């Protein structure tokens, strides 16, 4: 699946090995009460974990059909939505989707598609401003992979900024060879940094955050040396040496000079068995 679409528009394309995201299962093409003019449903590549919105008219005769649950090929017209805020894939018929294989879902994933824009809140997750006033927020623009989250201290006025985004506690005991991966990008970071961390001994209480052992994951994370707002894969990182019950964290640290601190973006956090 394409990661960046540049200025492509009204181009017929075909995407292999895709499926609808978990959040879309059980929904119709465009028959929900909140669908206005078009229904938009998120599709995900199982090769790259990139995502794109599939669009179907609410005036179509198949709008109330339930979305297929397998995986396979989707073809349609790559275009822009009504507000010209993101790319969509338009289909005219359910036969534009050919799903003949079973779904292949990761053990755990968070792509932030089911969350409202603004302050990120989800049961089990910790969005914590350890120092300063900045929290992780859900956003969407033409560079993001659907919805993503971002954090930054630029012009915040904070003397110090440390912001954590921590996953729920995950029991990986059923996995033979657990791996973790994600994507990050950066916007004018200057001296701010982002770390990917894992802990097996945190008790889940904010008061114990600093006394817990947080090990650094050898993830590839976007930095000031990378092109702005280009998402970079972390690589698949083995979790065999960290224990089986783990918390994962993304820790943002500003430089203390907020005129020089930019923004980090995060998307497609997932754990799978390899």
HELIX and SHEET records of a PDB file:
HELIX    1   1 UNK A   22  UNK A   24  5                                   3    
HELIX    2   2 UNK A   94  UNK A   96  5                                   3    
HELIX    3   3 UNK A  206  UNK A  208  5                                   3    
HELIX    4   4 UNK A  258  UNK A  260  5                                   3    
SHEET    1   A 6 UNK A  97  UNK A 101  0                                        
SHEET    2   A 6 UNK A  71  UNK A  80 -1                                        
SHEET    3   A 6 UNK A  11  UNK A  20 -1                                        
SHEET    4   A 6 UNK A  38  UNK A  45 -1                                        
SHEET    5   A 6 UNK A  51  UNK A  57 -1                                        
SHEET    6   A 6 UNK A  87  UNK A  90  1                                        
SHEET    1   B 5 UNK A 108  UNK A 110  0                                        
SHEET    2   B 5 UNK A 261  UNK A 273 -1                                        
SHEET    3   B 5 UNK A 148  UNK A 152 -1                                        
SHEET    4   B 5 UNK A 137  UNK A 139 -1                                        
SHEET    5   B 5 UNK A 118  UNK A 119 -1                                        
SHEET    1   C 4 UNK A 108  UNK A 110  0                                        
SHEET    2   C 4 UNK A 261  UNK A 273 -1                                        
SHEET    3   C 4 UNK A 178  UNK A 190 -1                                        
SHEET    4   C 4 UNK A 232  UNK A 233 -1                                        
SHEET    1   D 4 UNK A 108  UNK A 110  0                                        
SHEET    2   D 4 UNK A 261  UNK A 273 -1                                        
SHEET    3   D 4 UNK A 178  UNK A 190 -1                                        
SHEET    4   D 4 UNK A 237  UNK A 238 -1                                        
SHEET    1   E 4 UNK A 126  UNK A 131  0                                        
SHEET    2   E 4 UNK A 162  UNK A 166 -1                                        
SHEET    3   E 4 UNK A 245  UNK A 253 -1                                        
SHEET    4   E 4 UNK A 170  UNK A 171 -1                                        
SHEET    1   F 5 UNK A 126  UNK A 131  0                                        
SHEET    2   F 5 UNK A 162  UNK A 166 -1                                        
SHEET    3   F 5 UNK A 245  UNK A 253 -1                                        
SHEET    4   F 5 UNK A 193  UNK A 199 -1                                        
SHEET    5   F 5 UNK A 215  UNK A 216 -1                                        
END                                                                             
